[in-house]
Amino acid sequence: MTAETSQTLDRGVRVLKLLADSERGLTVTELAARLAVNRTVVYRLLATLEQHGLVRRDIGGRARVGLGVLRLAHRVHPLLREAALPALRSLAEDLGATAHLTLVDGNEALAVAVVEPSWTDFHVAYRTGLRHPLSESAAGRAILEARGFPGQRRPEDGFVITRAEEQSGASGAAAALVGLSGIEGSVGVVMLNGLVPERVGPRVVEAATEVADALR
């Protein structure tokens, strides 16, 4: 801790991070042990976070992340879109395909930014806000595969390709965002043609790297 930082705020943020990483939630005793503070400090932190809806406690007394965190996350999406748009525009124009940024939302993939190419006669319509299970598209599968290689791309090629398996019947390619703390997502394209050109995969990886760098 430096002289310019707040110890209380730091502890509150650490509480939220600990709860976000715990599927079952944590008790006051468990939080106190992990923060290396006494239980009274944890009680005060939880009470404050509860007032803002950021934490909730179940009947058994275990603390979990509250719905207020989701409201904050919703406000983050416009910032993510703004940061990702330059790379997505370049990707869409370069490949003549619809480019998108997809983030994990629970067990689903959520498209938070979409850019269509300006020069093609036909392209796939892919809407912001589109949701689907993670296993049902290149965007979601790239995220699932990245979970097996935290902080890096899978060693084979770093991207996932689906041929005529997208919901629209189009082909797709996607690469996961890597090296980001607290963000799971991917950058990808969807195309009308059934065969994905070989250069699409590496180009999507390049765009995913650009977006990840913009979000750091």
Salt bridges, closest charged atoms under 4 A:
ASP10 OD2 - ARG14 NH1 3.88
GLU30 OE1 - ARG62 NH2 3.16
GLU50 OE1 - ARG57 NH2 2.58
ASP58 OD2 - ARG64 NH2 3.33
ASP94 OD1 - ARG199 NH2 3.62
ASP94 OD2 - ARG203 NE 2.75
ASP105 OD2 - ARG131 NH1 2.64
GLU108 OE1 - ARG131 NH1 3.26
GLU116 OE1 - HIS123 NE2 2.92
GLU145 OE1 - ARG154 NE 2.24
GLU156 OE1 - ARG154 NH1 3.64
ASP157 OD1 - ARG154 NH2 3.04
GLU165 OE1 - ARG141 NH1 3.05
GLU184 OE2 - ARG147 NE 2.68
GLU206 OE1 - ARG203 NH1 3.97
ASP213 OD1 - ARG216 NH1 2.33
